């Protein structure tokens, strides 16, 4: 298949299935990459980072790093949800990419990039999702919702990784 036909296939896919979008949000933290990684990587810390998560754990028998599975139990709008994520890429203390197991959106991925900066770490959350064809007209609003959720996550990481300063409560 040549590039032109690949483009045509993607165009047909986007018309029928939706449009794949990428959303990125970043924050600079006054904490070392190892400290940030220690907070965001283990499943068990998810209860600190997501107010909906009530229990999270690494699935026994799965390796650490690529192939690792993490289970999450959360409550939203009075309902219990259970989902499993798989680490599909990882470079310790620098990068992780995960997918939700069984997600109907085959493009869906969440990535975390840590970059050392003077005095700390830049943490980026990257999301790739498919906006269903019926919702493409509202794509900017959908992008804003994902960006707002990423920013909320990053702000919680900031609150938990940076030391309390005068006038700031821990």
C-alpha positions in Angstrom: 0.0 0.0 0.0 1.5 3.4 -0.9 1.3 6.5 1.2 -1.6 8.0 -0.8 -3.8 5.0 -0.2 -2.8 4.9 3.5 -3.9 8.5 3.8 -7.2 7.6 2.1 -7.7 4.7 4.5 -7.1 7.0 7.5 -9.5 9.6 6.0 -12.2 6.9 5.6 -11.5 5.7 9.1 -11.8 9.3 10.5 -15.2 9.8 8.7 -16.6 6.5 9.9 -14.9 5.9 13.3 -13.9 9.4 14.3 -10.8 11.5 14.5 -7.7 10.7 16.6 -6.4 13.6 18.6 -3.4 14.2 20.9 -3.6 16.4 24.0 -0.6 17.5 26.0 -0.3 19.4 29.3 2.9 20.1 31.2 4.0 21.5 34.5 7.4 22.3 36.0 8.0 20.8 39.5 10.6 21.6 42.1 11.3 17.9 42.7 13.8 15.5 41.2 12.7 13.1 38.4 13.1 10.2 40.8 10.7 11.7 43.3 8.1 12.5 40.6 8.5 8.9 39.2 8.1 7.4 42.7 4.7 9.2 42.9 3.3 8.7 39.4 4.5 5.2 38.5 3.3 2.8 41.3 -0.4 1.9 41.0 -0.8 2.2 44.7 -0.3 6.0 44.7 -3.3 6.5 42.3 -5.5 7.1 45.4 -3.5 10.2 46.0 -3.6 11.4 42.4 -7.2 10.7 41.4 -10.0 11.5 43.8 -12.2 8.8 42.2 -9.8 6.0 42.8 -10.4 4.0 46.0 -8.0 1.1 45.4 -5.2 0.5 43.0 -2.6 -2.3 42.7 0.0 -3.9 40.5 -1.4 -7.1 39.2 0.5 -10.0 40.8 2.5 -12.1 38.4 3.1 -9.3 35.9 6.6 -7.9 35.4 7.6 -4.4 36.4 7.9 -2.1 33.5 6.8 -3.1 30.0 4.0 -5.7 30.3 3.1 -4.6 33.9 -0.6 -4.6 34.6 -2.2 -2.3 37.1 -5.7 -2.6 38.5 -7.9 0.4 39.5 -11.2 0.5 41.4 -13.0 3.8 41.3 -16.3 5.4 42.1 -17.9 8.1 39.9 -21.4 9.3 40.1 -22.3 6.6 42.7 -21.1 3.8 40.5 -18.2 1.4 40.8 -15.8 1.1 37.9 -12.9 -1.4 37.5 -10.3 -1.1 34.9 -6.9 -2.5 34.0 -4.0 -0.7 32.4 -0.9 -2.2 30.7 2.4 -0.5 30.5 3.3 -0.6 26.8 6.5 1.5 26.9 8.8 2.5 29.8 12.1 4.2 30.3 12.5 4.4 34.1 12.2 7.9 35.5 11.8 9.4 32.0 8.8 7.9 30.1 5.8 5.6 30.5 3.0 4.9 28.0 -0.1 2.9 29.1 -3.2 1.6 27.5 -6.5 0.6 29.1 -7.0 -3.1 28.5 -10.2 -3.8 26.6 -10.7 -0.2 25.6 -13.0 0.1 22.6 -10.7 3.0 21.4 -7.7 1.2 19.9 -5.8 4.5 19.6 -6.2 5.5 23.3 -3.0 5.9 25.2 -1.7 7.9 28.1 1.9 8.9 28.3 4.0 10.5 31.0 7.3 12.2 30.1 9.7 13.5 32.7 12.4 15.9 31.7 15.1 17.2 34.1 15.2 21.0 34.2 17.2 23.3 36.4 15.9 22.8 39.9 13.5 20.1 39.2 11.4 18.2 36.6 9.0 19.1 33.7 6.2 16.5 33.8 4.0 16.2 30.7 0.9 14.1 30.4 0.1 13.1 26.8 -3.3 11.6 25.8 -4.2 10.1 22.4 -7.9 9.4 22.0 -10.4 8.9 19.1 -13.2 11.4 19.0 -16.3 9.6 17.7 -17.5 10.8 14.3 -20.8 11.9 15.8 -18.8 14.2 18.2 -16.2 15.6 15.9 -18.1 18.9 15.6 -17.4 19.4 19.3 -13.7 18.4 19.0 -12.4 21.7 20.5 -14.6 21.2 23.6 -13.5 17.6 23.9 -9.8 18.6 23.6 -10.4 21.2 26.4 -12.0 18.6 28.7 -9.0 16.3 28.3 -6.6 19.2 28.8 -8.4 20.3 32.0 -8.3 16.8 33.3 -4.6 16.5 32.6 -3.9 19.9 34.3 -5.9 18.8 37.4 -3.7 15.6 37.6 -0.5 17.7 37.1 -1.6 20.1 39.9 -2.1 17.2 42.3 1.3 15.9 41.4 2.7 19.4 42.1 0.9 19.6 45.5 2.3 16.2 46.5 5.9 16.5 45.3 6.8 20.1 46.2 7.8 20.9 49.8 5.5 23.1 51.7 6.6 26.7 51.8 5.7 29.5 54.2 2.2 30.5 53.4 1.5 27.2 51.7 -0.2 24.5 53.7 0.8 20.8 53.3 
